[in-house]
Each structure stands twice: as structure tokens, then as C-alpha cells.
């Protein structure tokens, strides 16, 4: 690539080099890395965090609830089995920290997905 840039001169050489770097680095590099993650996760059972970081599934949500005290931090790993997509306004909700929206049908069900962890 450097030889082609020198042969074409300063202006055209730089333009060709930029296009090659964008195409080769962006497209081919991304495809190569994606293929590596597929093989590493499927065959070698490695890089699960990196593989699932790009996994966009709206129905699969987890979060950590943390309770901080002077004695330590307690972590609650919580999972949501089925997310709500149909919300309605609830401006008359009771309580100081009540939400102004609620699910149209039923409530959101939560569960612990792992043991509660306390760090002291």
C-alpha cells in the first residue's frame, strides 16, 4: 500500500491509502473479528462476554441492585423474564417515588439469577 501511494504521488497516494485503510481496516477487520468471535465462542467456549456484548435481544434484560451500607455492599443480580412493551400513563399513582407509567397488563416479574453477594 505504501508503494502504491509513493507511485501515485502525494495527493492521489494519500487518497488511495485512506480508502484502502478504511475498506481493509473497517470492513475486512470487522468481518474477521466477528468470525473469530463466532469460532471462539462456538467451538472453544471462550469470549462469551465479548460475543454477547453485541447481542441485541430486547426480551433478555438483567441488572444489579446494590445496597450500600457502612458494613459493606450487597449485590442482588436480578433478571426480568419478560419485558413490558405496552405502557400506560398513571399520573395518579400513590407514593412519593411512584412511577408515572405502569404496564398495561399485569406487572413485571423479577427473579434472582444468582446468589446474593455481600462485599465487606
DSSP file (Angstrom, degrees, kcal/mol; ACC not computed):
  #  RESIDUE AA STRUCTURE BP1 BP2  ACC     N-H-->O    O-->H-N    N-H-->O    O-->H-N    TCO  KAPPA ALPHA  PHI   PSI    X-CA   Y-CA   Z-CA
    1    1 A X     >        0   0    0      0, 0.0     4,-2.1     0, 0.0     5,-0.1   0.000 360.0 360.0 360.0 -39.9    0.0    0.0    0.0
    2    2 A X  H  >  +     0   0    0      2,-0.2     4,-2.1     1,-0.2     5,-0.2   0.894 360.0  52.3 -64.7 -39.0    2.9    2.4    0.8
    3    3 A X  H  > S+     0   0    0      2,-0.2     4,-2.2     1,-0.2    -1,-0.2   0.907 109.6  49.0 -63.7 -41.6    4.5    1.6   -2.6
    4    4 A X  H  > S+     0   0    0      1,-0.2     4,-1.9     2,-0.2    -1,-0.2   0.908 110.3  51.6 -63.8 -41.2    1.2    2.4   -4.4
    5    5 A X  H  X S+     0   0    0     -4,-2.1     4,-0.8     1,-0.2     8,-0.3   0.888 110.6  48.0 -63.1 -39.6    0.9    5.6   -2.5
    6    6 A X  H  < S+     0   0    0     -4,-2.1     3,-0.5     1,-0.2    -1,-0.2   0.900 111.3  50.6 -67.9 -40.1    4.5    6.6   -3.5
    7    7 A X  H  < S+     0   0    0     -4,-2.2    -2,-0.2     1,-0.2    -1,-0.2   0.843 110.9  48.5 -67.2 -33.7    3.9    5.8   -7.2
    8    8 A X  H  < S-     0   0    0     -4,-1.9     4,-0.5     1,-0.2    -1,-0.2   0.616 111.8-121.9 -83.8 -12.6    0.7    7.8   -7.3
    9    9 A X     X  -     0   0    0     -4,-0.8     4,-1.5    -3,-0.5     5,-0.3  -0.326  37.7 -56.4  96.2 178.0    2.2   10.9   -5.7
   10   10 A X  H  > S+     0   0    0      3,-0.2     4,-1.9     2,-0.2     5,-0.2   0.952 128.5  36.7 -63.8 -55.0    1.3   12.9   -2.6
   11   11 A X  H  > S+     0   0    0      2,-0.2     4,-1.8     1,-0.2    -1,-0.1   0.969 126.5  34.0 -68.6 -55.4   -2.3   13.8   -3.3
   12   12 A X  H  > S+     0   0    0     -4,-0.5     4,-2.7     1,-0.2     5,-0.2   0.859 116.7  56.6 -70.1 -34.9   -3.6   10.7   -5.0
   13   13 A X  H  X S+     0   0    0     -4,-1.5     4,-2.3    -8,-0.3    -1,-0.2   0.916 108.3  46.7 -62.5 -42.6   -1.4    8.4   -3.0
   14   14 A X  H  X S+     0   0    0     -4,-1.9     4,-2.4    -5,-0.3    -1,-0.2   0.908 112.6  50.2 -65.1 -42.3   -2.8    9.7    0.3
   15   15 A X  H  X S+     0   0    0     -4,-1.8     4,-2.3     2,-0.2    -2,-0.2   0.925 112.4  46.5 -62.9 -44.9   -6.4    9.4   -1.0
   16   16 A X  H  X S+     0   0    0     -4,-2.7     4,-2.6     1,-0.2    -1,-0.2   0.905 112.2  51.2 -64.3 -40.9   -5.8    5.8   -2.2
   17   17 A X  H  X S+     0   0    0     -4,-2.3     4,-2.4    -5,-0.2    -2,-0.2   0.904 109.9  49.2 -64.5 -41.2   -4.1    4.9    1.1
   18   18 A X  H  X S+     0   0    0     -4,-2.4     4,-2.4     2,-0.2    -1,-0.2   0.927 112.3  48.0 -64.1 -44.6   -7.1    6.4    3.1
   19   19 A X  H  X S+     0   0    0     -4,-2.3     4,-2.8     1,-0.2     5,-0.3   0.924 113.1  48.4 -62.6 -44.3   -9.6    4.4    1.1
   20   20 A X  H  X S+     0   0    0     -4,-2.6     4,-3.0     1,-0.2     5,-0.5   0.907 111.8  48.9 -63.0 -41.8   -7.6    1.2    1.4
   21   21 A X  H  X>S+     0   0    0     -4,-2.4     4,-2.2     2,-0.2     5,-0.6   0.915 113.4  46.8 -65.7 -42.2   -7.3    1.6    5.2
   22   22 A X  I  X>S+     0   0    0     -4,-2.4     4,-1.9     3,-0.2     5,-0.8   0.942 118.9  40.4 -64.5 -47.1  -11.0    2.3    5.6
   23   23 A X  I  X>S+     0   0    0     -4,-2.8     5,-1.5    -5,-0.2     4,-1.3   0.971 124.6  35.5 -67.7 -53.3  -12.0   -0.6    3.4
   24   24 A X  I  <>S+     0   0    0     -4,-3.0     5,-1.3    -5,-0.3    -3,-0.2   0.930 126.0  38.9 -68.8 -45.2   -9.5   -3.1    4.6
   25   25 A X  I  <5S+     0   0    0     -4,-2.2     5,-0.2    -5,-0.5    -3,-0.2   0.914 124.7  36.1 -72.5 -43.0   -9.4   -2.0    8.2
   26   26 A X  I  X<S+     0   0    0     -4,-1.9     4,-1.3    -5,-0.6    -3,-0.2   0.972 129.0  24.7 -76.4 -56.4  -13.1   -1.3    8.7
   27   27 A X  I  X<S+     0   0    0     -4,-1.3     4,-2.4    -5,-0.8     5,-0.2   0.977 129.5  37.2 -77.9 -57.4  -14.9   -3.9    6.6
   28   28 A X  I  ><S+     0   0    0     -5,-1.5     4,-2.4     1,-0.2    -3,-0.2   0.894 118.4  51.1 -65.8 -39.5  -12.4   -6.8    6.5
   29   29 A X  H  ><S+     0   0    0     -5,-1.3     4,-2.4    -6,-0.2    -1,-0.2   0.912 111.5  47.1 -63.6 -42.9  -11.2   -6.2   10.0
   30   30 A X  H  X S+     0   0    0     -4,-1.3     4,-2.5    -5,-0.2    -2,-0.2   0.907 113.3  48.1 -65.9 -41.9  -14.7   -6.2   11.4
   31   31 A X  H  X S+     0   0    0     -4,-2.4     4,-2.3     2,-0.2    -2,-0.2   0.898 112.3  49.5 -65.3 -40.2  -15.7   -9.4    9.5
   32   32 A X  H  X S+     0   0    0     -4,-2.4     4,-2.3    -5,-0.2    -2,-0.2   0.922 112.5  46.7 -65.1 -44.1  -12.5  -11.2   10.6
   33   33 A X  H  X S+     0   0    0     -4,-2.4     4,-2.3     2,-0.2    -2,-0.2   0.902 112.0  50.8 -65.9 -40.7  -13.1  -10.2   14.2
   34   34 A X  H  X S+     0   0    0     -4,-2.5     4,-2.0     2,-0.2    -2,-0.2   0.907 110.8  48.8 -62.3 -42.1  -16.7  -11.3   14.1
   35   35 A X  H  X S+     0   0    0     -4,-2.3     4,-2.4     1,-0.2     5,-0.2   0.898 109.8  52.8 -64.0 -40.3  -15.7  -14.7   12.5
   36   36 A X  H  X S+     0   0    0     -4,-2.3     4,-3.2     1,-0.2     5,-0.2   0.921 108.7  49.6 -60.6 -44.1  -13.1  -15.1   15.3
   37   37 A X  H  X S+     0   0    0     -4,-2.3     4,-2.4     2,-0.2     5,-0.3   0.886 109.6  51.7 -64.1 -38.3  -15.8  -14.5   18.0
   38   38 A X  H  X S+     0   0    0     -4,-2.0     4,-2.6     2,-0.2     5,-0.3   0.946 115.4  41.0 -62.1 -47.7  -18.1  -17.0   16.4
   39   39 A X  H  X>S+     0   0    0     -4,-2.4     4,-2.3     1,-0.2     5,-1.2   0.924 115.2  51.0 -67.0 -44.2  -15.5  -19.7   16.3
   40   40 A X  H  <5S+     0   0    0     -4,-3.2     6,-2.4    -5,-0.2     4,-0.3   0.889 118.2  37.8 -63.1 -39.2  -14.1  -18.9   19.7
   41   41 A X  H  X5S+     0   0    0     -4,-2.4     4,-0.6     4,-0.3    -2,-0.2   0.931 122.7  40.3 -78.0 -45.5  -17.5  -19.0   21.4
   42   42 A X  H  <5S+     0   0    0     -4,-2.6    -3,-0.2    -5,-0.3    -2,-0.2   0.944 130.5  21.6 -70.9 -49.3  -19.0  -21.9   19.5
   43   43 A X  T  <5S+     0   0    0     -4,-2.3    -3,-0.2    -5,-0.3    -2,-0.1   0.859 135.6  29.8 -91.0 -37.8  -16.0  -24.3   19.3
   44   44 A X  T  4<S-     0   0    0     -5,-1.2    -3,-0.2    -4,-0.3    -4,-0.1   0.539  91.5-131.9-102.8  -8.5  -13.7  -23.2   22.1
   45   45 A X     <  +     0   0    0     -4,-0.6     2,-0.3    -6,-0.3    -4,-0.3   0.901  63.5 128.8  54.1  45.6  -16.3  -21.8   24.6
   46   46 A X        +     0   0    0     -6,-2.4    -1,-0.2     1,-0.2    -2,-0.1  -0.823  47.1  29.3-123.1 162.9  -14.3  -18.7   25.1
   47   47 A X     >  +     0   0    0     -2,-0.3     4,-2.3    -3,-0.1     5,-0.2   0.843  60.4 155.0  59.6  41.6  -15.0  -14.9   25.0
   48   48 A X  H  > S+     0   0    0      2,-0.2     4,-2.4     1,-0.2     5,-0.2   0.875  71.8  52.4 -66.7 -35.5  -18.7  -15.1   26.0
   49   49 A X  H  > S+     0   0    0      2,-0.2     4,-1.0     1,-0.2    -1,-0.2   0.939 112.8  43.5 -64.4 -46.6  -18.7  -11.6   27.4
   50   50 A X  H  > S+     0   0    0      1,-0.2     4,-0.5     2,-0.2    -2,-0.2   0.883 114.5  51.0 -66.3 -38.1  -17.3  -10.1   24.1
   51   51 A X  H >< S+     0   0    0     -4,-2.3     3,-0.7     1,-0.2    -2,-0.2   0.929 114.9  40.9 -66.2 -45.5  -19.6  -12.3   22.0
   52   52 A X  H >< S+     0   0    0     -4,-2.4     3,-0.8     1,-0.2    -1,-0.2   0.550  94.2  81.9 -84.1  -6.6  -22.8  -11.3   23.9
   53   53 A X  H 3< S+     0   0    0     -4,-1.0    -1,-0.2     1,-0.2    -2,-0.2   0.808  99.4  41.1 -66.8 -25.9  -21.9   -7.6   24.2
   54   54 A X  T << S+     0   0    0     -3,-0.7     2,-0.7    -4,-0.5    -1,-0.2   0.409  88.4 113.4 -97.5   1.4  -23.1   -7.1   20.7
   55   55 A X    <   -     0   0    0     -3,-0.8     2,-0.9    -4,-0.1    -3,-0.0  -0.642  50.5-164.8 -78.2 114.9  -26.1   -9.3   21.1
   56   56 A X        +     0   0    0     -2,-0.7     2,-0.5     2,-0.0    -1,-0.1  -0.825  23.2 154.2-107.3  96.4  -29.2   -7.1   21.0
   57   57 A X    >   -     0   0    0     -2,-0.9     3,-1.5     3,-0.2    -2,-0.0  -0.957  28.3-161.7-125.4 111.4  -32.2   -9.0   22.3
   58   58 A X  T 3  S+     0   0    0     -2,-0.5    -1,-0.1     1,-0.3    25,-0.1   0.709  87.3  57.3 -67.8 -20.5  -34.9   -6.8   23.7
   59   59 A X  T 3  S+     0   0    0      1,-0.1     2,-0.6    23,-0.1    -1,-0.3   0.377  92.8  73.9 -93.2   5.8  -36.5   -9.6   25.7
   60   60 A X    <   +     0   0    0     -3,-1.5     2,-0.4    22,-0.1    -3,-0.2  -0.886  59.8 158.5-124.7  99.0  -33.5  -10.5   27.8
   61   61 A X  E     +A   80   0A   0     19,-0.9    19,-2.5    -2,-0.6     2,-0.3  -0.972   9.2 168.4-128.7 136.3  -32.7   -8.0   30.5
   62   62 A X  E     +A   79   0A   0     -2,-0.4     2,-0.3    17,-0.2    17,-0.2  -0.954   4.8 171.2-136.6 156.2  -30.6   -8.3   33.7
   63   63 A X  E     -A   78   0A   0     15,-2.5    15,-2.8    -2,-0.3     2,-0.5  -0.977  30.0-112.4-157.4 167.5  -29.3   -5.7   36.1
   64   64 A X  E     -A   77   0A   0     -2,-0.3     2,-0.5    13,-0.2    13,-0.2  -0.910  17.7-157.1-107.1 131.0  -27.7   -5.4   39.5
   65   65 A X  E     -A   76   0A   0     11,-2.4    11,-2.8    -2,-0.5     2,-0.4  -0.937  17.3-160.4-102.2 127.4  -29.4   -3.9   42.5
   66   66 A X  E     -A   75   0A   0     -2,-0.5     2,-0.6     9,-0.2     9,-0.2  -0.917  13.9-165.1-116.2 135.3  -26.9   -2.6   45.1
   67   67 A X  E     -A   74   0A   0      7,-2.6     7,-2.5    -2,-0.4     2,-0.5  -0.960  14.0-163.7-117.6 112.1  -27.5   -1.9   48.7
   68   68 A X  E     +A   73   0A   0     -2,-0.6     2,-0.2     5,-0.2     5,-0.2  -0.848  18.5 157.1-103.6 125.9  -24.7    0.2   50.2
   69   69 A X        -     0   0    0      3,-2.8     3,-0.4    -2,-0.5    -2,-0.0  -0.787  57.3 -96.5-132.2 177.1  -24.2    0.4   54.0
   70   70 A X  S    S+     0   0    0     -2,-0.2     3,-0.1     1,-0.2    -2,-0.0   0.779 123.6  54.6 -66.8 -25.8  -21.4    1.2   56.4
   71   71 A X  S    S-     0   0    0      1,-0.2     2,-0.3     0, 0.0    -1,-0.2   0.732 123.4 -74.2 -81.0 -23.4  -20.9   -2.5   56.8
   72   72 A X        -     0   0    0     -3,-0.4    -3,-2.8     2,-0.0     2,-0.4  -0.985  53.2 -62.1 159.1-166.6  -20.5   -3.2   53.1
   73   73 A X  E     -AB  68 119A   0     46,-2.7    46,-3.6    -2,-0.3     2,-0.5  -0.956  33.3-157.3-118.3 132.3  -22.2   -3.6   49.7
   74   74 A X  E     -AB  67 118A   0     -7,-2.5    -7,-2.6    -2,-0.4     2,-0.5  -0.951  10.4-156.2-110.8 127.4  -24.9   -6.2   49.0
   75   75 A X  E     -AB  66 117A   0     42,-3.7    42,-2.0    -2,-0.5     2,-0.6  -0.882   7.3-168.2-107.4 130.6  -25.4   -7.1   45.3
   76   76 A X  E     -A   65   0A   0    -11,-2.8   -11,-2.4    -2,-0.5     2,-0.8  -0.936  11.8-151.9-116.5 105.1  -28.7   -8.6   44.0
   77   77 A X  E     -A   64   0A   0     -2,-0.6    36,-2.4    38,-0.3    37,-0.7  -0.690  23.4-171.1 -79.5 113.1  -28.4   -9.9   40.4
   78   78 A X  E     -AC  63 112A   0    -15,-2.8   -15,-2.5    -2,-0.8     2,-0.4  -0.864  10.8-164.0-114.0 137.2  -31.9   -9.6   39.1
   79   79 A X  E     -AC  62 111A   0     32,-3.1    32,-1.8    -2,-0.4     2,-0.6  -0.910  12.6-143.9-118.3 147.9  -33.4  -10.9   35.8
   80   80 A X  E     -AC  61 110A   0    -19,-2.5   -19,-0.9    -2,-0.4     3,-0.2  -0.951   7.4-163.7-111.1 117.4  -36.5   -9.9   34.0
   81   81 A X  S    S+     0   0    0     28,-1.1     2,-0.4    -2,-0.6    -1,-0.2   0.927  78.8  11.8 -67.1 -46.0  -38.2  -12.9   32.3
   82   82 A X  S    S-     0   0    0     27,-0.4    27,-0.4   -22,-0.1    -1,-0.3  -0.976  77.0-141.5-139.2 120.6  -40.5  -10.9   30.0
   83   83 A X        -     0   0    0     -2,-0.4     2,-0.5    -3,-0.2   -24,-0.0  -0.390  21.1-115.9 -80.4 160.7  -40.1   -7.2   29.4
   84   84 A X        +     0   0    0      1,-0.1     3,-0.1    -2,-0.1    -1,-0.1  -0.819  32.9 169.7 -98.3 131.5  -43.1   -4.9   29.0
   85   85 A X        +     0   0    0     -2,-0.5     2,-0.6     1,-0.2    -1,-0.1   0.449  65.1  71.0-114.0  -6.2  -43.7   -3.1   25.7
   86   86 A X        +     0   0    0     19,-0.1    18,-2.8     2,-0.0    19,-0.4  -0.882  63.5 171.5-120.0  99.7  -47.1   -1.8   26.4
   87   87 A X  E     -D  103   0B   0     -2,-0.6     2,-0.3    16,-0.2    16,-0.2  -0.755  14.5-162.2-109.3 152.3  -47.2    1.1   28.9
   88   88 A X  E     -D  102   0B   0     14,-2.6    14,-2.2    -2,-0.3     2,-0.1  -0.962  29.8-102.1-129.9 151.3  -49.9    3.4   30.0
   89   89 A X  E     -D  101   0B   0     -2,-0.3    12,-0.3    12,-0.2     2,-0.1  -0.453  30.5-176.6 -70.3 142.2  -49.8    6.7   31.9
   90   90 A X    >   +     0   0    0     10,-3.7     3,-1.4    -2,-0.1    11,-0.1  -0.559  14.7 161.2-138.2  69.9  -50.6    6.6   35.6
   91   91 A X  T 3  S+     0   0    0      1,-0.3    -1,-0.1    -2,-0.1    10,-0.1   0.688  73.1  59.9 -68.9 -16.8  -50.4   10.2   36.8
   92   92 A X  T 3  S+     0   0    0      8,-0.1    -1,-0.3    -3,-0.1     8,-0.1   0.130  73.2 144.6 -97.1  21.0  -52.5    9.4   39.9
   93   93 A X    <   -     0   0    0     -3,-1.4     2,-0.2     6,-0.2     5,-0.1  -0.328  48.1-124.4 -62.6 139.9  -50.0    6.9   41.3
   94   94 A X        +     0   0    0      3,-0.1     5,-0.1     5,-0.0    -1,-0.1  -0.594  66.0  47.1 -87.4 146.3  -49.8    6.9   45.1
   95   95 A X  S >  S-     0   0    0     -2,-0.2     3,-0.9     1,-0.1    -2,-0.0  -0.010  83.8 -93.7 105.5 152.6  -46.5    7.4   46.9
   96   96 A X  T 3  S+     0   0    0      1,-0.2    -1,-0.1    -2,-0.0    -3,-0.0   0.857 123.8  34.1 -68.6 -36.4  -43.6    9.8   46.7
   97   97 A X  T 3  S+     0   0    0     -3,-0.1    -1,-0.2     2,-0.0     2,-0.1   0.068  87.4 135.0-109.1  25.7  -41.4    7.6   44.5
   98   98 A X    <   -     0   0    0     -3,-0.9     2,-0.2    -5,-0.1    -3,-0.1  -0.437  57.2-112.5 -73.4 147.9  -44.3    6.1   42.4
   99   99 A X        -     0   0    0      2,-0.1    -6,-0.2    -2,-0.1    -1,-0.1  -0.485   7.1-139.9 -80.6 149.9  -43.9    5.8   38.7
  100  100 A X  S    S+     0   0    0     -2,-0.2   -10,-3.7    -8,-0.1     2,-0.3   0.434  88.6  51.5 -88.2  -0.5  -46.0    7.9   36.3
  101  101 A X  E     +D   89   0B   0    -12,-0.3     2,-0.3   -11,-0.1   -12,-0.2  -0.952  63.8 179.8-131.4 155.3  -46.2    4.9   33.9
  102  102 A X  E     -D   88   0B   0    -14,-2.2   -14,-2.6    -2,-0.3     2,-0.1  -0.974  39.7 -85.1-147.5 158.8  -47.2    1.3   34.5
  103  103 A X  E     -D   87   0B   0     -2,-0.3   -16,-0.2   -16,-0.2     3,-0.1  -0.413  32.8-134.9 -64.4 142.1  -47.6   -1.9   32.4
  104  104 A X  S    S+     0   0    0    -18,-2.8     2,-0.5     1,-0.2    -1,-0.1   0.892  92.5  35.0 -65.2 -39.6  -51.0   -2.1   30.7
  105  105 A X  S    S-     0   0    0    -19,-0.4    -1,-0.2     2,-0.0   -19,-0.1  -0.964 121.0 -43.6-123.0 118.3  -51.4   -5.8   31.7
  106  106 A X  S    S-     0   0    0     -2,-0.5     2,-0.3    -3,-0.1    -3,-0.2  -0.269  81.2 -67.6  70.3-149.7  -50.2   -7.2   34.9
  107  107 A X        -     0   0    0     -5,-0.1     2,-0.5    -3,-0.0    -5,-0.0  -0.858  46.2 -89.8-137.1 171.0  -46.8   -6.4   36.4
  108  108 A X        -     0   0    0     -2,-0.3     2,-0.5   -27,-0.0   -25,-0.1  -0.741  40.7-141.0 -86.5 125.5  -43.1   -7.0   35.6
  109  109 A X        -     0   0    0     -2,-0.5   -28,-1.1   -27,-0.4   -27,-0.4  -0.768  19.1-169.6 -94.6 128.8  -41.9  -10.2   37.1
  110  110 A X  E     -C   80   0A   0     -2,-0.5     2,-0.3   -30,-0.2   -30,-0.2  -0.789   5.5-179.0-112.9 155.6  -38.4  -10.2   38.6
  111  111 A X  E     -C   79   0A   0    -32,-1.8   -32,-3.1    -2,-0.3     2,-0.4  -0.990  34.8-105.0-149.5 153.0  -36.2  -13.1   39.8
  112  112 A X  E     -C   78   0A   0     -2,-0.3   -34,-0.2   -34,-0.2     3,-0.1  -0.670  26.6-168.6 -75.5 128.9  -32.8  -13.6   41.3
  113  113 A X        +     0   0    0    -36,-2.4     2,-0.3    -2,-0.4   -35,-0.1   0.511  69.6   5.5 -98.6  -6.0  -30.5  -15.0   38.6
  114  114 A X  S    S-     0   0    0    -37,-0.7   -37,-0.2     3,-0.0    -1,-0.1  -0.929  98.2 -61.2-158.7 178.4  -27.6  -15.8   41.0
  115  115 A X        -     0   0    0     -2,-0.3     2,-0.3     1,-0.1   -38,-0.3  -0.368  56.9-102.7 -69.3 148.8  -26.8  -15.8   44.7
  116  116 A X        -     0   0    0    -40,-0.1     2,-0.5    -2,-0.1   -40,-0.2  -0.566  39.8-151.0 -70.3 133.5  -26.9  -12.5   46.7
  117  117 A X  E     -B   75   0A   0    -42,-2.0   -42,-3.7    -2,-0.3     2,-0.5  -0.928   9.6-163.0-115.5 130.0  -23.3  -11.4   47.2
  118  118 A X  E     -B   74   0A   0     -2,-0.5     2,-0.5   -44,-0.2   -44,-0.2  -0.955   2.9-164.3-115.0 125.2  -22.2   -9.3   50.1
  119  119 A X  E      B   73   0A   0    -46,-3.6   -46,-2.7    -2,-0.5    -2,-0.0  -0.924 360.0 360.0-107.6 125.4  -18.8   -7.4   50.0
  120  120 A X              0   0    0     -2,-0.5    -1,-0.1   -48,-0.2   -46,-0.0   0.414 360.0 360.0-112.9 360.0  -17.4   -6.2   53.2
